[in-house]
């Protein structure tokens, strides 16, 4: 009799623990742990996501929510193929030195007038970020700016910091322009033209607002840049490689625009282009693969599983109910409020997990408010890209910009950063809110 009691106590204890900690609460705790690790940056974000993946699978199997192999199905392979393929395309184009060529060509085209390259560099930064990773663009434009500073005295702090702001504006335009865009377009099945058509007006507006703010607040000294020895072709090591890389990349962009007529998915077009770049680009594939951002791929894979665990346990439904009670007072409040929440969250943590978390919640908001699902797509894209600039450590391009300035002996304190950019970013959010309001009204 005693043996029976001893043998039944562990099962009763486990059953009691399960009652004390419901599935939803347990998986929310795992999610909260990962978010805490991301905010504190205690570990690399990919490690935080992989830890969350392991805990999700462990508790999911123990509680009978998923099998040991079922978690693989939670990873959206289409998104990962799209992202890796675009990375290969951009890396191949970058290695051809095309972007360095364009930067030097702009300096040459402005005939050395100091005010012209200042504005031109901001525009060029936004344009390059449409097609290239923001970190790569910041390194290229920052290096070119520092090269100019060796020829003439300029305020490199403001040049480089405003270039960092422009990377996030340009990063809104196309599905391939940033990781949040890639995720939103792939998860919500948005076409390339549909995405570009929706984002083009607000991107142009934010560029104009930023340039007006820049002209009104930044004093550009008069002067000329010496054009001696500035030859755009000097940046190109292999013209044949440049021509082929530009041709392949251009062909992929054209096919993206024709995607709906062709009936082919974006990830397959990107994969075909990446394969062509590896075969014809002239670079060793091992070197290209070595320089890809694999940590982002592992991070996304891990976070897909974490979000899947929230959904299977019912925790996502709880988050959806909370979001509904907060935002679902009207269609307009839901859409605009979603953008502000995403922006504020992206200011304190990486905008990728914020995007991944908000996408499934938008389905609940759309069904409860009657708003079109794509309206929430635009609100997430705007919030994720703008919010990352609110703090100096929240955006990779800003971190790179501050690192470049530090090497030049210029330290930008957080308070100084706030003073310079919070007014501008507030204007960006207000302008984006008005744009979303217009989209809601027009239906």
C-alpha positions as CSV (number, residue, x, y, z in Angstrom):
1,X,0.0,0.0,0.0
2,X,2.9,2.3,0.9
3,X,4.5,1.5,-2.4
4,X,1.4,2.4,-4.3
5,X,1.3,5.8,-2.6
6,X,5.0,6.4,-3.3
7,X,4.6,5.5,-7.0
8,X,1.6,7.7,-7.5
9,X,2.9,10.9,-5.9
10,X,5.3,11.8,-8.8
11,X,2.5,11.6,-11.3
12,X,0.2,13.6,-9.1
13,X,2.9,16.2,-8.6
14,X,3.5,16.5,-12.3
15,X,-0.2,16.7,-12.9
16,X,-0.5,19.4,-10.3
17,X,2.4,21.4,-11.8
18,X,0.6,21.3,-15.2
19,X,-2.5,22.6,-13.5
20,X,-0.4,25.3,-11.8
21,X,1.3,26.3,-15.0
22,X,-1.1,26.1,-18.0
23,X,0.3,25.5,-21.5
24,X,-0.3,29.0,-22.5
25,X,1.5,30.5,-19.6
26,X,4.5,28.2,-19.9
27,X,5.0,29.1,-23.6
28,X,4.5,32.8,-22.9
29,X,7.3,32.5,-20.2
30,X,9.6,30.9,-22.8
31,X,8.7,33.8,-25.2
32,X,9.3,36.4,-22.5
33,X,12.7,34.8,-21.7
34,X,13.8,35.1,-25.3
35,X,12.6,38.7,-25.5
36,X,14.5,39.5,-22.3
37,X,17.7,38.0,-23.7
38,X,17.2,40.0,-26.9
39,X,16.6,43.3,-25.0
40,X,19.6,42.8,-22.6
41,X,21.8,41.5,-25.5
42,X,23.2,39.1,-23.0
43,X,23.7,36.5,-25.8
44,X,23.8,36.8,-29.5
45,X,20.2,37.0,-30.9
46,X,20.6,33.7,-32.8
47,X,21.6,31.9,-29.6
48,X,18.6,33.4,-27.8
49,X,16.3,32.1,-30.6
50,X,17.9,28.7,-30.6
51,X,17.5,28.4,-26.8
52,X,13.9,29.4,-27.2
53,X,13.5,26.7,-30.0
54,X,14.9,24.0,-27.7
55,X,12.6,25.0,-24.8
56,X,9.6,25.2,-27.1
57,X,10.3,21.7,-28.5
58,X,11.1,20.2,-25.1
59,X,7.9,21.5,-23.4
60,X,5.8,20.9,-26.6
61,X,6.8,17.2,-26.6
62,X,6.5,16.8,-22.8
63,X,3.0,18.3,-22.9
64,X,1.8,16.5,-26.0
65,X,1.4,19.7,-28.0
66,X,3.8,18.6,-30.8
67,X,5.9,15.6,-31.8
68,X,9.7,15.6,-31.8
69,X,9.7,16.1,-35.6
70,X,6.7,18.4,-36.0
71,X,8.6,21.5,-35.1
72,X,10.3,21.4,-38.5
73,X,7.0,22.2,-40.1
74,X,6.8,25.4,-38.1
75,X,9.8,26.8,-39.9
76,X,8.7,28.8,-43.0
77,X,11.2,27.5,-45.5
78,X,9.8,29.8,-48.2
79,X,10.9,32.9,-46.2
80,X,14.4,31.4,-45.5
81,X,14.9,30.5,-49.2
82,X,13.9,34.1,-50.2
83,X,16.2,35.7,-47.7
84,X,19.3,33.6,-48.4
85,X,18.8,34.0,-52.2
86,X,18.5,37.8,-51.9
87,X,21.6,37.8,-49.6
88,X,23.6,35.9,-52.3
89,X,22.4,38.4,-55.0
90,X,23.3,41.4,-53.0
91,X,26.7,39.9,-51.9
92,X,27.5,39.2,-55.6
93,X,26.6,42.7,-56.7
94,X,28.6,44.2,-53.8
95,X,31.7,42.2,-54.6
96,X,31.6,43.6,-58.2
97,X,32.3,47.0,-56.5
98,X,29.2,48.5,-58.3
99,X,28.1,50.5,-55.3
100,X,31.6,52.0,-54.8
101,X,31.5,52.9,-58.5
102,X,28.2,54.7,-58.1
103,X,29.4,56.6,-55.0
104,X,32.4,58.0,-56.8
105,X,30.4,58.7,-59.9
106,X,28.0,60.9,-57.8
107,X,30.9,62.9,-56.4
108,X,32.2,63.4,-59.9
109,X,28.8,64.3,-61.3
110,X,28.3,67.1,-58.6
111,X,31.5,68.8,-59.9
112,X,32.9,69.0,-56.4
113,X,30.4,71.5,-55.0
114,X,30.2,70.6,-51.3
115,X,26.5,71.1,-50.8
116,X,25.6,68.9,-53.8
117,X,27.3,65.7,-52.6
118,X,25.9,66.3,-49.1
119,X,22.3,66.0,-50.4
120,X,23.3,63.5,-53.1
121,X,24.9,61.2,-50.6
122,X,21.7,61.1,-48.5
123,X,19.6,60.3,-51.6
124,X,22.1,57.7,-52.8
125,X,22.0,56.1,-49.4
126,X,18.3,55.7,-49.6
127,X,18.4,54.3,-53.1
128,X,21.2,51.8,-52.4
129,X,19.3,50.5,-49.3
130,X,16.4,49.6,-51.6
131,X,18.6,46.9,-53.1
132,X,21.4,46.2,-50.5
133,X,21.6,45.3,-46.8
134,X,21.6,48.4,-44.6
135,X,24.9,47.5,-42.9
136,X,26.7,47.1,-46.3
137,X,25.3,50.4,-47.5
138,X,26.3,52.2,-44.3
139,X,29.9,50.8,-44.6
140,X,30.1,51.9,-48.3
141,X,28.6,55.4,-47.8
142,X,30.4,55.9,-44.5
143,X,33.7,55.0,-46.1
144,X,33.0,57.4,-49.1
145,X,32.1,60.2,-46.7
146,X,35.3,59.7,-44.7
147,X,37.3,59.7,-48.0
148,X,35.7,63.1,-48.8
149,X,36.5,64.4,-45.3
150,X,40.2,63.8,-46.1
151,X,40.0,66.3,-49.0
152,X,37.8,69.0,-47.4
153,X,36.6,69.8,-43.9
154,X,33.0,68.6,-43.4
155,X,30.8,67.8,-40.5
156,X,31.2,64.0,-40.8
157,X,29.1,63.4,-37.7
158,X,26.0,64.8,-39.3
159,X,26.7,63.4,-42.7
160,X,27.1,59.9,-41.5
161,X,24.3,59.9,-38.9
162,X,21.8,61.2,-41.5
163,X,23.0,58.5,-43.9
164,X,22.1,56.0,-41.2
165,X,18.6,57.5,-41.0
166,X,18.3,57.2,-44.8
167,X,19.1,53.5,-44.7
168,X,15.8,52.8,-42.9
169,X,13.8,54.9,-45.2
170,X,15.1,53.3,-48.3
171,X,14.7,49.9,-46.6
172,X,10.9,50.3,-46.7
173,X,10.3,50.4,-50.5
174,X,10.5,46.8,-51.8
175,X,10.1,43.4,-50.3
176,X,13.8,42.8,-50.7
177,X,14.9,46.0,-49.1
178,X,14.9,44.7,-45.4
179,X,14.4,41.5,-43.5
180,X,11.1,42.7,-41.9
181,X,9.8,43.5,-45.5
182,X,10.9,40.0,-46.7
183,X,9.0,38.4,-43.8
184,X,5.9,40.5,-44.2
185,X,5.7,40.0,-48.0
186,X,6.3,36.3,-47.8
187,X,4.0,35.6,-44.8
188,X,1.1,37.7,-46.0
189,X,1.6,36.7,-49.7
190,X,2.0,40.2,-51.0
191,X,3.1,40.7,-54.6
192,X,6.2,42.7,-55.5
193,X,4.3,45.4,-57.4
194,X,1.6,45.6,-54.7
195,X,4.2,46.1,-52.0
196,X,6.1,48.8,-54.0
197,X,2.9,50.6,-55.0
198,X,1.8,50.9,-51.4
199,X,5.1,52.0,-50.0
200,X,6.4,54.3,-52.8
201,X,4.3,57.4,-51.7
202,X,5.3,57.3,-48.0
203,X,9.0,56.5,-48.8
204,X,9.1,59.6,-51.1
205,X,7.4,61.7,-48.5
206,X,9.7,60.6,-45.7
207,X,12.8,61.3,-48.0
208,X,11.5,64.8,-48.7
209,X,10.7,65.5,-45.1
210,X,14.2,64.3,-44.0
211,X,15.9,66.4,-46.6
212,X,13.9,69.5,-45.6
213,X,14.7,68.8,-42.0
214,X,18.4,68.3,-42.9
215,X,18.6,71.5,-44.9
216,X,16.9,73.4,-42.1
217,X,19.0,72.1,-39.3
218,X,22.4,71.2,-40.7
219,X,24.8,73.9,-41.9
220,X,26.6,72.9,-45.0
221,X,29.9,74.8,-45.4
222,X,30.6,76.2,-48.8
223,X,33.6,74.8,-50.6
224,X,34.7,72.4,-53.3
225,X,36.0,68.9,-53.3
226,X,39.1,68.3,-55.3
227,X,38.2,66.1,-58.2
228,X,41.8,65.1,-58.9
229,X,42.4,61.4,-58.9
230,X,38.7,60.7,-58.5
231,X,37.9,58.1,-61.2
232,X,34.8,55.9,-60.6
233,X,36.3,53.1,-62.6
234,X,39.3,52.9,-60.2
235,X,37.0,51.2,-57.7
236,X,36.2,48.4,-60.1
237,X,38.7,45.5,-60.2
238,X,36.9,43.4,-62.9
239,X,34.6,45.2,-65.4
240,X,33.3,41.9,-66.8
241,X,32.3,40.8,-63.3
242,X,30.5,44.1,-62.8
243,X,28.6,43.9,-66.0
244,X,27.4,40.3,-65.4
245,X,26.5,41.0,-61.8
246,X,24.5,44.2,-62.7
247,X,22.8,42.3,-65.6
248,X,21.7,39.4,-63.3
249,X,20.5,41.6,-60.5
250,X,18.6,43.8,-63.0
251,X,17.0,40.7,-64.6
252,X,15.8,39.5,-61.1
253,X,14.3,42.9,-60.3
254,X,12.4,42.9,-63.6
255,X,11.1,39.3,-63.0
256,X,10.0,40.4,-59.5
257,X,7.8,43.0,-61.1
258,X,6.4,40.4,-63.6
259,X,5.9,37.8,-60.8
260,X,2.1,37.8,-60.9
261,X,2.0,37.5,-64.6
262,X,4.5,34.7,-64.6
263,X,2.8,32.8,-61.8
264,X,6.1,32.1,-60.1
265,X,6.8,32.7,-56.4
266,X,9.3,35.5,-55.3
267,X,11.5,33.0,-53.6
268,X,11.9,30.9,-56.8
269,X,12.8,34.0,-58.8
270,X,15.3,35.0,-56.2
271,X,16.8,31.4,-56.0
272,X,17.2,31.3,-59.8
273,X,18.9,34.7,-59.7
274,X,21.2,33.6,-56.8
275,X,22.1,30.5,-58.7
276,X,23.0,32.5,-61.9
277,X,25.0,34.9,-59.7
278,X,27.0,32.0,-58.3
279,X,27.6,30.5,-61.7
280,X,28.3,33.6,-63.8
281,X,29.4,36.2,-61.2
282,X,33.0,35.1,-61.2
283,X,33.4,34.8,-57.5
284,X,34.2,31.7,-55.5
285,X,30.8,30.4,-54.1
286,X,32.6,29.4,-50.8
287,X,33.6,33.0,-50.2
288,X,30.1,34.3,-50.9
289,X,28.5,31.8,-48.6
290,X,31.1,32.6,-45.9
291,X,30.1,36.3,-45.9
292,X,26.3,35.7,-45.8
293,X,24.5,36.7,-42.6
294,X,23.8,33.1,-41.4
295,X,23.1,34.2,-37.9
296,X,19.9,35.9,-39.2
297,X,18.9,32.7,-40.9
298,X,19.3,30.7,-37.7
299,X,17.6,33.4,-35.7
300,X,14.6,33.4,-38.0
301,X,14.4,29.6,-38.0
302,X,14.4,29.5,-34.2
303,X,11.9,32.3,-33.8
304,X,9.5,30.6,-36.3
305,X,9.4,27.6,-33.9
306,X,8.9,29.9,-30.9
307,X,5.9,31.6,-32.6
308,X,4.6,28.2,-33.7
309,X,4.7,27.0,-30.1
310,X,2.7,30.1,-29.0
311,X,0.1,29.3,-31.6
312,X,-0.2,25.6,-30.8
313,X,-0.4,26.1,-27.1
314,X,-3.1,28.7,-27.4
315,X,-0.9,31.5,-26.1
316,X,-1.1,33.4,-29.3
317,X,-4.8,33.6,-28.9
318,X,-4.3,35.2,-25.5
319,X,-2.0,37.8,-27.1
320,X,-4.5,38.3,-29.9
321,X,-7.3,39.0,-27.3
322,X,-5.0,41.5,-25.5
323,X,-4.2,43.2,-28.8
324,X,-7.9,43.3,-29.7
325,X,-9.0,44.8,-26.4
326,X,-6.3,47.5,-26.8
327,X,-6.6,48.3,-30.5
328,X,-9.9,47.0,-31.9
329,X,-12.0,50.1,-31.0
330,X,-12.0,51.0,-34.7
331,X,-10.3,50.1,-38.0
332,X,-8.2,53.3,-37.9
333,X,-7.1,52.9,-34.3
334,X,-6.1,49.3,-35.0
335,X,-4.0,50.0,-38.1
336,X,-2.3,53.2,-36.8
337,X,-1.9,51.8,-33.2
338,X,-0.3,48.7,-34.6
339,X,2.4,50.8,-36.3
340,X,3.1,52.8,-33.1
341,X,3.4,49.6,-31.0
342,X,5.7,48.0,-33.5
343,X,7.8,51.2,-33.6
344,X,8.1,51.4,-29.8
345,X,9.0,47.7,-29.5
346,X,11.5,48.0,-32.3
347,X,13.2,50.8,-30.4
348,X,14.2,48.5,-27.6
349,X,14.7,45.1,-29.4
350,X,15.4,43.8,-32.8
351,X,12.7,44.5,-35.3
352,X,12.7,41.0,-36.7
353,X,11.2,39.2,-33.7
354,X,8.7,42.1,-33.4
355,X,7.7,41.6,-37.0
356,X,7.4,37.8,-36.6
357,X,5.3,38.2,-33.4
358,X,2.9,40.9,-34.8
359,X,2.1,39.1,-38.1
360,X,-0.1,36.4,-36.6
361,X,-1.8,38.9,-34.3
362,X,-2.8,41.0,-37.3
363,X,-5.1,38.2,-38.4
364,X,-7.1,38.6,-35.2
365,X,-7.2,42.4,-35.5
366,X,-8.3,42.2,-39.1
367,X,-11.2,39.8,-38.4
368,X,-12.3,41.8,-35.4
369,X,-12.2,45.3,-37.0
370,X,-13.0,44.5,-40.6
371,X,-9.7,46.1,-41.8
372,X,-8.0,44.7,-44.8
373,X,-5.1,42.5,-43.9
374,X,-2.6,44.4,-46.1
375,X,-3.2,47.6,-44.1
376,X,-1.6,45.9,-41.1
377,X,1.3,44.8,-43.4
378,X,2.1,48.4,-44.2
379,X,1.8,49.5,-40.5
380,X,4.2,46.7,-39.5
381,X,6.7,47.7,-42.2
382,X,6.6,51.4,-41.3
383,X,6.8,50.7,-37.5
384,X,9.6,48.2,-37.8
385,X,11.8,50.4,-40.0
386,X,11.2,53.7,-38.3
387,X,11.3,52.4,-34.7
388,X,14.8,51.0,-35.0
389,X,16.2,54.5,-35.2
390,X,14.7,55.7,-31.9
391,X,17.7,54.5,-29.9
392,X,21.3,54.6,-31.0
393,X,21.8,50.8,-30.4
394,X,18.5,49.6,-31.9
395,X,19.4,49.7,-35.6
396,X,22.4,47.9,-37.1
397,X,23.2,50.7,-39.5
398,X,23.2,53.2,-36.6
399,X,25.6,51.0,-34.7
400,X,27.9,50.9,-37.8
401,X,27.7,54.7,-38.2
402,X,28.6,55.3,-34.5
403,X,31.5,52.8,-34.9
404,X,32.8,54.7,-37.9
405,X,32.6,58.0,-36.0
406,X,34.3,56.5,-32.9
407,X,37.3,55.5,-35.1
408,X,37.5,59.2,-36.0
409,X,37.5,60.2,-32.4
410,X,33.9,61.3,-32.3
411,X,31.7,59.9,-29.5
412,X,28.0,60.4,-29.8
413,X,26.2,60.2,-26.4
414,X,22.7,58.8,-26.2
415,X,21.4,62.2,-25.0
416,X,23.0,63.9,-28.0
417,X,21.4,61.3,-30.3
418,X,18.0,61.9,-28.8
419,X,18.3,65.7,-29.2
420,X,19.3,65.3,-32.9
421,X,16.9,62.6,-34.1
422,X,13.8,62.1,-31.9
423,X,12.1,65.3,-33.4
424,X,12.8,63.9,-36.9
425,X,11.6,60.4,-36.1
426,X,8.5,61.8,-34.4
427,X,7.7,63.6,-37.6
428,X,8.3,60.4,-39.5
429,X,5.8,58.5,-37.3
430,X,3.2,61.3,-37.6
431,X,3.6,61.4,-41.4
432,X,3.2,57.6,-41.5
433,X,0.1,57.8,-39.3
434,X,-1.5,60.3,-41.7
435,X,-0.6,58.1,-44.6
436,X,-2.1,55.0,-43.0
437,X,-5.2,57.1,-42.1
438,X,-5.5,58.0,-45.8
439,X,-5.2,54.3,-46.8
440,X,-7.9,53.4,-44.3
441,X,-10.3,56.1,-45.4
442,X,-9.8,55.2,-49.1
443,X,-10.4,51.6,-48.2
